[in-house]
Amino acid sequence: MGSSQRKRARTASSSSSTTTTSAGDSSNTPADTSAKDSGKSDEMPTSTKREPAQDSFLVMAGTYERILYGIEARSIGNQLTLNPQFIFPAHIGCIKAVSAGGRYLASGSTDEIIKLYDLKKRVELGSLHEHTGSVTALQFHGSTHLLSASEDGAICIFRTRDWEPLKVLRGHKGAVNSIAIHPSGKLALSVAQDRTIVIWNLLTGQRASRTKTPQIGEIVAWSPSGSHYIVAYATEVQVYKVGQAEPLTTVFSQQRILSALIVTYMNADYVLCGCQDKRVRIYSAKGTELASVQFHENRIKGLSAIEMTLGGTEHTVLVSISSDGRIKAWKLADMIDPVDGYSGAVLDLQIEPLATYNADVRLTCVTTSSGEF
């Protein structure tokens, strides 16, 4: 990568730029006199405060067409509306990852660049050029740190105060497919093309363990409590308990899994898989398939869950995106209530989304944010 690309994000309020080491230069935390002078620690916070559910949230989605969409979801009584708020022509390649943390939004692309935005001001802040391959995954921890992963096999940790790259984590010998930060901020998971899963100690910036996987891991995700995590492969998902090397159970799907996450409802965990056949499949944490719902008219490319107040009651809302160009919002209770305590054949649920927005583009990735800054 040329020297002109190896630069930190230029903020909208600054007319000067400074340079940092690129991912290929060093895996050590760069010296930072400003942090010492201010007395602030560079360590990731070990917890994030859970804010009360709001009556609105933001949905951000990336596309094959290189455009970044911002949609506001707002409750009006028991109804939900989805209305466009911004559209950024973000990249010169397909957008593969998006993540939001506090007022910040980040997008990553096949152009090897991470673009940064201020959601409060609705402006672009600049870009990060630490990777030498397509950016495959992004995740904020709160609003203080951002982790990025790439086909170059590296995972970068950025401090959002000045977008300094604090550490480059190197533990994979192939493209990193997915990363997930533990709710405490102390650990992170990553899976890669080299058929390994790595657990990272984010307090030290060191690899805690590296384990071979039976297949190429494509998705990792933590449960909301952080007590369990999942590793999704092409047609199966393994559920793990923290501290145990062997999976608790394995979920099998007859369809290609393109997105997956763990949600909690009434103190029970459920695994949701968005599949190639337009359907979301619902599994118990013990691995039993309970039901499926047709969400879209084409393959499901992404799922995201968020808490919000709807009709005066707090609900978990699931947002889905598809290659059919539509963004849909669903009430999790409508999916779980019919299968709670059910032990019969797999149900084919017929439920309606809370709201639908037609972006009329090929959507690739999605994230949600409370919209409170």
LOVOLUM-872614 format. One record per residue (C-alpha): residue in three letters; residue number from 1; y, z, x. Coordinates in pm, 1 decimal. Example, Ala and Ser with C-alpha at 12.3 -4.5 7.8 and 13.67 -1.06 7.14 Angstrom:
BEGIN
> aa / i / north / up / east
> Ala / 1 / -450.0 / 780.0 / 1230.0
> Ser / 2 / -106.0 / 714.0 / 1367.0
END
This chain:
BEGIN
> aa / i / north / up / east
> Met / 1 / 0.0 / 0.0 / 0.0
> Gly / 2 / 338.7 / -94.8 / 141.5
> Ser / 3 / 586.2 / 163.7 / 263.4
> Ser / 4 / 828.3 / 69.7 / -15.3
> Gln / 5 / 575.7 / 198.8 / -267.0
> Arg / 6 / 520.3 / 537.1 / -103.2
> Lys / 7 / 799.8 / 723.4 / -272.3
> Arg / 8 / 845.0 / 1008.9 / -512.2
> Ala / 9 / 985.6 / 961.8 / -861.5
> Arg / 10 / 1356.2 / 891.0 / -869.3
> Thr / 11 / 1504.3 / 1101.1 / -1146.4
> Ala / 12 / 1755.2 / 964.3 / -1391.4
> Ser / 13 / 2014.4 / 1218.8 / -1277.0
> Ser / 14 / 1982.1 / 1145.0 / -905.5
> Ser / 15 / 2110.7 / 849.7 / -709.9
> Ser / 16 / 1914.4 / 927.7 / -395.1
> Ser / 17 / 1543.1 / 918.6 / -324.9
> Thr / 18 / 1323.2 / 1103.5 / -79.4
> Thr / 19 / 984.9 / 1012.7 / 60.8
> Thr / 20 / 659.5 / 1205.2 / 60.1
> Thr / 21 / 323.9 / 1155.2 / 222.7
> Ser / 22 / 100.9 / 907.1 / 43.7
> Ala / 23 / -251.4 / 983.7 / -72.5
> Gly / 24 / -386.3 / 806.1 / 231.2
> Asp / 25 / -183.1 / 1010.1 / 480.3
> Ser / 26 / -282.4 / 1372.6 / 433.3
> Ser / 27 / -478.6 / 1610.7 / 219.3
> Asn / 28 / -267.3 / 1908.9 / 321.4
> Thr / 29 / 2.5 / 2066.5 / 109.9
> Pro / 30 / 336.5 / 1937.1 / 243.2
> Ala / 31 / 591.0 / 2186.7 / 370.0
> Asp / 32 / 853.4 / 2274.7 / 110.0
> Thr / 33 / 1159.6 / 2471.2 / 214.4
> Ser / 34 / 1314.5 / 2458.2 / -133.6
> Ala / 35 / 1022.0 / 2656.0 / -278.1
> Lys / 36 / 1060.8 / 2920.3 / -10.4
> Asp / 37 / 1434.3 / 2944.3 / -63.4
> Ser / 38 / 1402.8 / 2985.4 / -438.6
> Gly / 39 / 1116.2 / 3232.7 / -414.3
> Lys / 40 / 904.1 / 3030.2 / -656.5
> Ser / 41 / 532.2 / 2986.4 / -596.3
> Asp / 42 / 366.2 / 2646.8 / -578.6
> Glu / 43 / 42.2 / 2783.3 / -724.4
> Met / 44 / -60.1 / 2662.4 / -1065.3
> Pro / 45 / -3.2 / 2929.4 / -1332.4
> Thr / 46 / -328.2 / 3096.5 / -1432.9
> Ser / 47 / -259.0 / 3079.3 / -1804.6
> Thr / 48 / -45.4 / 2897.4 / -2056.8
> Lys / 49 / 103.4 / 3071.3 / -2357.3
> Arg / 50 / -21.7 / 2940.6 / -2688.7
> Glu / 51 / 276.9 / 2846.4 / -2901.9
> Pro / 52 / 274.0 / 2879.9 / -3281.6
> Ala / 53 / 171.6 / 2564.4 / -3465.1
> Gln / 54 / 465.2 / 2345.4 / -3569.7
> Asp / 55 / 510.8 / 2120.2 / -3871.7
> Ser / 56 / 534.8 / 1814.7 / -3646.0
> Phe / 57 / 394.8 / 1677.7 / -3321.4
> Leu / 58 / 416.5 / 1368.9 / -3103.6
> Val / 59 / 146.7 / 1108.1 / -3045.1
> Met / 60 / 170.5 / 892.7 / -2732.0
> Ala / 61 / -60.4 / 593.4 / -2687.3
> Gly / 62 / -108.2 / 338.5 / -2411.8
> Thr / 63 / -206.1 / -25.4 / -2461.7
> Tyr / 64 / -360.2 / -327.4 / -2295.0
> Glu / 65 / -23.2 / -493.1 / -2351.9
> Arg / 66 / 133.7 / -249.9 / -2099.5
> Ile / 67 / 346.0 / -82.4 / -2368.8
> Leu / 68 / 370.0 / 293.3 / -2425.8
> Tyr / 69 / 413.1 / 404.0 / -2788.2
> Gly / 70 / 562.0 / 731.3 / -2910.3
> Ile / 71 / 491.6 / 830.8 / -3272.2
> Glu / 72 / 611.5 / 1140.3 / -3457.5
> Ala / 73 / 367.9 / 1306.4 / -3697.7
> Arg / 74 / 547.6 / 1527.7 / -3950.5
> Ser / 75 / 416.5 / 1723.4 / -4246.9
> Ile / 76 / 588.8 / 1701.6 / -4583.2
> Gly / 77 / 410.5 / 1950.7 / -4803.7
> Asn / 78 / 42.4 / 1864.7 / -4780.6
> Gln / 79 / 118.0 / 1509.2 / -4665.3
> Leu / 80 / 155.4 / 1376.1 / -4312.3
> Thr / 81 / 373.6 / 1087.2 / -4199.7
> Leu / 82 / 351.7 / 883.0 / -3878.7
> Asn / 83 / 678.2 / 722.8 / -3769.4
> Pro / 84 / 763.8 / 540.2 / -3444.1
> Gln / 85 / 1006.9 / 718.9 / -3213.1
> Phe / 86 / 1009.0 / 513.5 / -2894.8
> Ile / 87 / 846.7 / 219.4 / -2721.5
> Phe / 88 / 854.6 / 191.1 / -2341.4
> Pro / 89 / 756.5 / -129.4 / -2157.7
> Ala / 90 / 588.5 / 95.1 / -1904.7
> His / 91 / 373.6 / -101.4 / -1658.8
> Ile / 92 / 275.5 / -441.7 / -1526.5
> Gly / 93 / -92.5 / -365.5 / -1585.6
> Cys / 94 / -309.6 / -218.9 / -1859.8
> Ile / 95 / -231.3 / 147.7 / -1931.1
> Lys / 96 / -545.6 / 354.0 / -1872.6
> Ala / 97 / -424.7 / 714.2 / -1904.9
> Val / 98 / -150.2 / 919.3 / -2070.9
> Ser / 99 / -75.3 / 1291.9 / -2071.2
> Ala / 100 / 206.2 / 1514.7 / -2194.4
> Gly / 101 / 314.5 / 1855.6 / -2066.5
> Gly / 102 / 620.0 / 2026.9 / -2210.2
> Arg / 103 / 904.3 / 1778.0 / -2203.4
> Tyr / 104 / 722.9 / 1545.8 / -1960.5
> Leu / 105 / 509.2 / 1240.2 / -2032.3
> Ala / 106 / 307.6 / 1051.8 / -1771.2
> Ser / 107 / 124.7 / 720.4 / -1793.2
> Gly / 108 / -111.0 / 559.8 / -1542.4
> Ser / 109 / -212.6 / 197.6 / -1509.3
> Thr / 110 / -415.8 / -63.8 / -1329.5
> Asp / 111 / -93.2 / -134.4 / -1138.0
> Glu / 112 / -172.2 / 187.4 / -940.1
> Ile / 113 / 153.6 / 352.5 / -1054.3
> Ile / 114 / 223.2 / 669.7 / -1253.8
> Lys / 115 / 533.5 / 641.0 / -1472.1
> Leu / 116 / 721.0 / 956.5 / -1575.2
> Tyr / 117 / 933.1 / 1018.1 / -1884.7
> Asp / 118 / 1149.3 / 1291.5 / -2032.1
> Leu / 119 / 1041.9 / 1331.4 / -2395.1
> Lys / 120 / 1349.1 / 1536.3 / -2485.3
> Lys / 121 / 1597.9 / 1279.2 / -2359.2
> Arg / 122 / 1364.2 / 983.4 / -2424.8
> Val / 123 / 1433.3 / 833.6 / -2082.9
> Glu / 124 / 1224.2 / 720.3 / -1787.5
> Leu / 125 / 1242.9 / 956.5 / -1490.1
> Gly / 126 / 1079.8 / 737.6 / -1228.2
> Ser / 127 / 736.6 / 670.2 / -1084.2
> Leu / 128 / 476.9 / 811.8 / -846.6
> His / 129 / 299.6 / 589.2 / -593.3
> Glu / 130 / 39.6 / 813.5 / -432.2
> His / 131 / -271.1 / 615.4 / -531.5
> Thr / 132 / -416.0 / 294.9 / -389.2
> Gly / 133 / -627.9 / 208.8 / -692.2
> Ser / 134 / -600.0 / 199.8 / -1069.0
> Val / 135 / -493.8 / 533.6 / -1216.0
> Thr / 136 / -785.8 / 640.7 / -1435.8
> Ala / 137 / -696.3 / 990.9 / -1558.5
> Leu / 138 / -394.4 / 1220.3 / -1596.8
> Gln / 139 / -362.9 / 1578.7 / -1716.6
> Phe / 140 / -78.2 / 1827.8 / -1719.2
> His / 141 / -130.3 / 2201.4 / -1692.6
> Gly / 142 / 148.9 / 2339.9 / -1905.6
> Ser / 143 / 471.3 / 2181.2 / -1788.2
> Thr / 144 / 451.7 / 2284.8 / -1422.4
> His / 145 / 180.8 / 2067.8 / -1265.8
> Leu / 146 / 23.4 / 1725.7 / -1312.3
> Leu / 147 / -318.3 / 1612.1 / -1190.3
> Ser / 148 / -392.7 / 1243.2 / -1145.1
> Ala / 149 / -715.9 / 1060.5 / -1060.1
> Ser / 150 / -778.7 / 708.5 / -942.7
> Glu / 151 / -1029.3 / 443.9 / -850.5
> Asp / 152 / -940.3 / 526.8 / -489.1
> Gly / 153 / -1150.8 / 844.1 / -527.0
> Ala / 154 / -858.6 / 1084.7 / -484.9
> Ile / 155 / -715.6 / 1348.3 / -718.3
> Cys / 156 / -348.9 / 1438.9 / -663.1
> Ile / 157 / -170.9 / 1757.6 / -768.1
> Phe / 158 / 201.7 / 1719.6 / -836.4
> Arg / 159 / 460.3 / 1990.0 / -896.7
> Thr / 160 / 684.6 / 1880.6 / -1183.6
> Arg / 161 / 992.2 / 2065.5 / -1058.2
> Asp / 162 / 1052.7 / 1793.6 / -800.6
> Trp / 163 / 733.9 / 1580.3 / -834.8
> Glu / 164 / 620.7 / 1681.7 / -488.5
> Pro / 165 / 252.7 / 1595.5 / -420.3
> Leu / 166 / 120.5 / 1939.5 / -328.2
> Lys / 167 / -239.9 / 1847.4 / -254.2
> Val / 168 / -480.9 / 1556.1 / -245.5
> Leu / 169 / -833.7 / 1655.8 / -346.5
> Arg / 170 / -1109.9 / 1451.4 / -186.0
> Gly / 171 / -1464.1 / 1517.7 / -301.6
> His / 172 / -1586.4 / 1189.2 / -447.4
> Lys / 173 / -1715.5 / 875.8 / -277.8
> Gly / 174 / -1631.7 / 648.3 / -570.0
> Ala / 175 / -1376.2 / 591.5 / -842.4
> Val / 176 / -1291.7 / 906.3 / -1040.1
> Asn / 177 / -1348.0 / 846.4 / -1410.7
> Ser / 178 / -1220.7 / 1167.4 / -1571.6
> Ile / 179 / -1064.4 / 1505.0 / -1493.6
> Ala / 180 / -1020.7 / 1822.8 / -1699.6
> Ile / 181 / -821.6 / 2137.4 / -1619.0
> His / 182 / -958.6 / 2471.7 / -1738.5
> Pro / 183 / -725.9 / 2644.4 / -1989.2
> Ser / 184 / -665.5 / 2919.0 / -1730.0
> Gly / 185 / -542.4 / 2668.4 / -1472.9
> Lys / 186 / -780.1 / 2810.3 / -1212.3
> Leu / 187 / -1046.5 / 2537.1 / -1219.6
> Ala / 188 / -1075.1 / 2165.4 / -1276.6
> Leu / 189 / -1367.2 / 1929.7 / -1332.4
> Ser / 190 / -1402.8 / 1569.8 / -1222.1
> Val / 191 / -1670.6 / 1302.8 / -1261.7
> Ala / 192 / -1692.7 / 976.3 / -1074.0
> Gln / 193 / -1879.0 / 653.1 / -1014.3
> Asp / 194 / -2072.7 / 824.3 / -733.8
> Arg / 195 / -2274.4 / 1011.9 / -1000.2
> Thr / 196 / -2137.0 / 1352.7 / -914.6
> Ile / 197 / -1946.0 / 1624.1 / -1095.1
> Val / 198 / -1713.4 / 1837.3 / -885.6
> Ile / 199 / -1572.1 / 2177.1 / -977.5
> Trp / 200 / -1238.2 / 2239.2 / -804.5
> Asn / 201 / -1078.4 / 2574.6 / -728.7
> Leu / 202 / -714.4 / 2498.4 / -804.6
> Leu / 203 / -594.1 / 2828.2 / -661.4
> Thr / 204 / -712.2 / 2723.7 / -314.7
> Gly / 205 / -715.9 / 2346.1 / -358.5
> Gln / 206 / -1076.3 / 2338.7 / -239.5
> Arg / 207 / -1401.3 / 2205.3 / -380.0
> Ala / 208 / -1607.5 / 2486.4 / -535.3
> Ser / 209 / -1921.9 / 2281.6 / -598.9
> Arg / 210 / -2051.3 / 1926.4 / -609.2
> Thr / 211 / -2354.3 / 1835.9 / -821.1
> Lys / 212 / -2540.3 / 1511.0 / -870.7
> Thr / 213 / -2551.5 / 1381.7 / -1227.8
> Pro / 214 / -2837.7 / 1181.5 / -1382.9
> Gln / 215 / -2599.8 / 900.6 / -1475.7
> Ile / 216 / -2240.3 / 802.7 / -1413.0
> Gly / 217 / -2025.4 / 1064.6 / -1582.1
> Glu / 218 / -1749.0 / 902.3 / -1783.1
> Ile / 219 / -1572.8 / 1194.4 / -1956.3
> Val / 220 / -1532.8 / 1567.1 / -1890.6
> Ala / 221 / -1365.3 / 1811.8 / -2128.5
> Trp / 222 / -1332.7 / 2188.7 / -2171.7
> Ser / 223 / -1371.7 / 2377.9 / -2495.0
> Pro / 224 / -1044.1 / 2535.1 / -2620.7
> Ser / 225 / -1161.4 / 2879.8 / -2503.9
> Gly / 226 / -1274.4 / 2751.1 / -2164.8
> Ser / 227 / -1620.5 / 2903.8 / -2205.5
> His / 228 / -1798.3 / 2566.3 / -2224.9
> Tyr / 229 / -1748.1 / 2211.7 / -2105.2
> Ile / 230 / -1903.2 / 1873.4 / -2171.7
> Val / 231 / -1998.7 / 1581.0 / -1952.5
> Ala / 232 / -2026.1 / 1252.9 / -2142.1
> Tyr / 233 / -2234.2 / 959.2 / -2023.5
> Ala / 234 / -2284.2 / 619.7 / -2184.9
> Thr / 235 / -2500.6 / 741.2 / -2474.8
> Glu / 236 / -2537.2 / 1115.4 / -2428.8
> Val / 237 / -2334.0 / 1431.7 / -2377.3
> Gln / 238 / -2442.6 / 1741.6 / -2188.2
> Val / 239 / -2298.3 / 2078.6 / -2294.1
> Tyr / 240 / -2259.1 / 2343.9 / -2021.8
> Lys / 241 / -2167.0 / 2709.4 / -2019.6
> Val / 242 / -1936.5 / 2819.1 / -1741.1
> Gly / 243 / -2132.1 / 2972.3 / -1455.2
> Gln / 244 / -2461.7 / 2803.9 / -1542.4
> Ala / 245 / -2594.3 / 2509.9 / -1342.8
> Glu / 246 / -2820.6 / 2368.2 / -1612.7
> Pro / 247 / -2689.1 / 2226.9 / -1942.5
> Leu / 248 / -2733.6 / 2431.2 / -2258.0
> Thr / 249 / -2818.3 / 2119.6 / -2453.0
> Thr / 250 / -2793.6 / 1742.1 / -2452.1
> Val / 251 / -2646.6 / 1539.1 / -2735.8
> Phe / 252 / -2792.6 / 1190.3 / -2781.6
> Ser / 253 / -2617.0 / 895.9 / -2943.0
> Gln / 254 / -2759.3 / 559.3 / -3041.5
> Gln / 255 / -2415.8 / 407.0 / -2982.9
> Arg / 256 / -2198.2 / 376.3 / -2674.5
> Ile / 257 / -1969.5 / 680.5 / -2639.6
> Leu / 258 / -1611.2 / 585.8 / -2556.4
> Ser / 259 / -1434.7 / 918.6 / -2617.9
> Ala / 260 / -1546.0 / 1279.9 / -2653.8
> Leu / 261 / -1407.6 / 1631.1 / -2687.9
> Ile / 262 / -1500.4 / 1984.2 / -2795.8
> Val / 263 / -1317.2 / 2143.5 / -3086.6
> Thr / 264 / -1338.2 / 2493.6 / -3230.9
> Tyr / 265 / -1344.8 / 2557.1 / -3604.8
> Met / 266 / -1406.2 / 2896.9 / -3765.6
> Asn / 267 / -1514.7 / 3040.1 / -3427.5
> Ala / 268 / -1780.5 / 2769.9 / -3374.5
> Asp / 269 / -1769.1 / 2484.2 / -3124.9
> Tyr / 270 / -1841.9 / 2123.9 / -3220.2
> Val / 271 / -1876.0 / 1811.3 / -3006.8
> Leu / 272 / -1702.1 / 1499.9 / -3138.7
> Cys / 273 / -1789.7 / 1156.0 / -3000.0
> Gly / 274 / -1592.0 / 840.1 / -3071.6
> Cys / 275 / -1830.3 / 546.4 / -3047.3
> Gln / 276 / -1851.7 / 172.3 / -3009.8
> Asp / 277 / -1957.9 / 129.0 / -3374.1
> Lys / 278 / -1623.6 / 252.1 / -3518.2
> Arg / 279 / -1760.7 / 595.4 / -3603.9
> Val / 280 / -1702.4 / 952.8 / -3490.7
> Arg / 281 / -2019.6 / 1157.9 / -3465.5
> Ile / 282 / -2016.6 / 1535.5 / -3515.9
> Tyr / 283 / -2261.6 / 1759.0 / -3328.0
> Ser / 284 / -2313.4 / 2132.2 / -3321.3
> Ala / 285 / -2280.4 / 2304.8 / -2984.8
> Lys / 286 / -2660.2 / 2334.4 / -2992.8
> Gly / 287 / -2692.6 / 1954.6 / -2988.2
> Thr / 288 / -2776.2 / 1884.4 / -3354.1
> Glu / 289 / -2614.6 / 1574.7 / -3502.7
> Leu / 290 / -2458.2 / 1688.0 / -3828.7
> Ala / 291 / -2260.3 / 1392.5 / -3961.0
> Ser / 292 / -2068.8 / 1077.1 / -3882.3
> Val / 293 / -1751.2 / 925.7 / -4021.8
> Gln / 294 / -1623.6 / 569.7 / -3997.9
> Phe / 295 / -1276.4 / 613.5 / -3853.7
> His / 296 / -1173.9 / 255.8 / -3775.1
> Glu / 297 / -1252.3 / -114.4 / -3806.5
> Asn / 298 / -1317.7 / -149.3 / -3433.8
> Arg / 299 / -1437.5 / 67.8 / -3144.7
> Ile / 300 / -1277.2 / 409.7 / -3103.2
> Lys / 301 / -1091.4 / 429.6 / -2773.8
> Gly / 302 / -950.4 / 780.7 / -2778.8
> Leu / 303 / -943.3 / 1119.0 / -2953.4
> Ser / 304 / -697.3 / 1407.2 / -2925.8
> Ala / 305 / -677.4 / 1737.6 / -3115.6
> Ile / 306 / -369.9 / 1949.9 / -3185.5
> Glu / 307 / -273.8 / 2247.6 / -3402.2
> Met / 308 / -6.7 / 2202.2 / -3668.9
> Thr / 309 / 119.9 / 2359.8 / -3990.6
> Leu / 310 / 31.5 / 2153.7 / -4295.7
> Gly / 311 / 122.1 / 2276.0 / -4642.6
> Gly / 312 / 209.8 / 2616.6 / -4499.3
> Thr / 313 / -135.2 / 2660.4 / -4340.5
> Glu / 314 / -232.9 / 2608.7 / -3976.9
> His / 315 / -479.1 / 2324.6 / -3926.6
> Thr / 316 / -639.7 / 2136.4 / -3640.8
> Val / 317 / -546.9 / 1769.8 / -3666.8
> Leu / 318 / -753.3 / 1505.0 / -3490.4
> Val / 319 / -578.1 / 1186.4 / -3377.2
> Ser / 320 / -782.9 / 873.0 / -3314.8
> Ile / 321 / -695.1 / 533.1 / -3173.4
> Ser / 322 / -890.6 / 210.9 / -3183.0
> Ser / 323 / -896.5 / -144.7 / -3058.7
> Asp / 324 / -803.0 / -235.1 / -3416.4
> Gly / 325 / -447.3 / -130.0 / -3327.4
> Arg / 326 / -430.0 / 168.9 / -3561.0
> Ile / 327 / -341.9 / 529.8 / -3491.7
> Lys / 328 / -491.0 / 768.8 / -3747.2
> Ala / 329 / -459.8 / 1142.2 / -3811.3
> Trp / 330 / -741.5 / 1343.6 / -3967.9
> Lys / 331 / -780.3 / 1701.9 / -4085.3
> Leu / 332 / -1063.7 / 1860.6 / -3887.2
> Ala / 333 / -1155.5 / 2082.7 / -4182.1
> Asp / 334 / -1238.9 / 1772.2 / -4389.1
> Met / 335 / -1500.5 / 1684.0 / -4127.2
> Ile / 336 / -1649.2 / 2026.9 / -4056.6
> Asp / 337 / -1648.6 / 2199.4 / -4396.8
> Pro / 338 / -1919.3 / 1967.1 / -4542.3
> Val / 339 / -2156.3 / 2040.5 / -4251.4
> Asp / 340 / -2091.4 / 2413.4 / -4212.4
> Gly / 341 / -2431.0 / 2578.2 / -4251.8
> Tyr / 342 / -2591.4 / 2243.0 / -4337.6
> Ser / 343 / -2938.0 / 2171.5 / -4195.5
> Gly / 344 / -3049.7 / 1854.5 / -4372.8
> Ala / 345 / -3033.1 / 1487.8 / -4274.3
> Val / 346 / -2729.3 / 1353.1 / -4089.6
> Leu / 347 / -2446.9 / 1312.2 / -4340.2
> Asp / 348 / -2245.2 / 992.6 / -4379.7
> Leu / 349 / -1908.3 / 1142.9 / -4467.8
> Gln / 350 / -1650.3 / 952.5 / -4667.9
> Ile / 351 / -1308.4 / 1099.8 / -4597.6
> Glu / 352 / -956.2 / 961.8 / -4589.5
> Pro / 353 / -712.9 / 1000.8 / -4299.3
> Leu / 354 / -399.3 / 1207.9 / -4341.4
> Ala / 355 / -191.5 / 915.1 / -4217.5
> Thr / 356 / -222.0 / 575.7 / -4049.2
> Tyr / 357 / 14.9 / 380.5 / -3825.9
> Asn / 358 / -53.0 / 17.7 / -3734.4
> Ala / 359 / 77.3 / -51.8 / -3384.9
> Asp / 360 / -71.7 / -403.4 / -3400.0
> Val / 361 / -173.6 / -388.8 / -3031.6
> Arg / 362 / -491.5 / -304.7 / -2841.7
> Leu / 363 / -471.6 / 70.3 / -2790.7
> Thr / 364 / -641.9 / 219.4 / -2484.1
> Cys / 365 / -559.7 / 592.5 / -2452.7
> Val / 366 / -389.7 / 872.7 / -2643.3
> Thr / 367 / -239.8 / 1217.9 / -2600.4
> Thr / 368 / -60.1 / 1461.8 / -2829.2
> Ser / 369 / 220.7 / 1712.1 / -2777.8
> Ser / 370 / 380.1 / 1979.3 / -2994.3
> Gly / 371 / 719.8 / 1819.1 / -2936.1
> Glu / 372 / 877.3 / 2161.9 / -2870.2
> Phe / 373 / 1068.8 / 2163.4 / -2540.8
END
